[in-house]
Amino acid sequence: MTILCLNAGSSSLKFAMFAADAEITLHGHGKIENIGDTPHLLAWDGSNRLTLERRWETGTQTHETLLGALLEMLEGELGADLSGVGHRVVHGGDRYTAPVTVDAAVLKDLDTLCPLAPLHQPHNLAGIRAVALHRPGLPQIACFDTAFHQTQSETARRFALPRRFEAQGVRRYGFHGLSYEYIVRQLRSDERQAAAGRVIAAHLGNGASLCAMRDGRSMDTTMGFTALDGLVMGTRCGTIDAGVLLYLMQQGMDDAAIEHLLYSQSGLLGVSGLSNDMRTLLASDDPHAAEAVALFVYRIVRETGGLAASLGGLDRFVFTGGIGENAAEIRARVAAGLGWLGAEIDPDANARGAQIISTPASRVQLCVVATDEERMIAMHTADLLKG
Ligand code: AMP
């Protein structure tokens, strides 16, 4: 089977193609960026060699036409014979607690969740509709970022608001679920039985969150009703006193301006005034860059304290995502902040990016695990296609 995985965003479309036989093997991956302006497609094969590049002039291209062009390129120039398409869909609400084959009824249901994730869900669903338009018979599977967190208790998911809001769906959902699910699979395949016990995984990328897990099941997470909550992120503010929003509204900002501020102008970018990119900030000697990085680390350590309390202790802490997998300095600073929990980093192992970066005496094992959300989508898609 050949499976195409799609992650459709507002101005970008990421894709990966896998062969799913006994094993899942990456055949190629790529992205179309700058959709809505001058779209630019780049694709690489499984060994990261550039295989396709294409630019479109400004104007007429939409997600729909670009996806049609992409399908033609994959099937034509790369000779792919697709068995199905797996989509990353940010929100599955209460109903979709596992991946699902999409039909008209499912799509209608998922549409009702758009107000809960306005920046992502409509684009995810537009990707499904575009594939249905161009390849009507091709099976499509939706894989949800929220599904992994369905094991959380009602208490962990509840806001202290009047009940009627919860009935409308105003509660904590949590995101990055495909990443955490993949991490758990990796830990389970480890001979150390590393998913057992009390684990906090830190997905630290442009988006960032922590997930507290007991025996591989999500118990709590830092993202909530939206992917805005929790840690400091590239351009998102993370947890913020709701009173700040009231203040901004009283100052005359409307909802669109506040949304833009909180999602796109805050976080590392807002505090540094320089960049949302951790590499740029670590390389900078601007004091505001240093303050942004300090706040990023501080909030991880503080939130870890809260999650460790909900787990009743901590056995293992896992770093993943672009920053977690690559930024030894950030790992070292987070580990130093977790010293009170008994964490002790091995500086050499950390500098090497070893799988285990704590000392044998450390009371919390510190690990680095590379995440792969696309592969997780491919696994789910293959499972559903096989029935
Ligand atoms: P992601 O969203 O998971 O792709 O992660 C993107 C983030 O990872 C960006 O902030 C990058 O600057 C950061 N990143 C990637 N490689 C490194 C590195 N070697 N050192 C520090 N940050 C990195």
Boltz pocket constraint, residues with backbone or C-beta under 6 A from the ligand:
constraints:
  - pocket:
      binder: B
      contacts: [[A, 204], [A, 205], [A, 206], [A, 207], [A, 234], [A, 276], [A, 277], [A, 278], [A, 279], [A, 280], [A, 282], [A, 321], [A, 322], [A, 323], [A, 326], [A, 327], [A, 328]]
      max_distance: 6.0
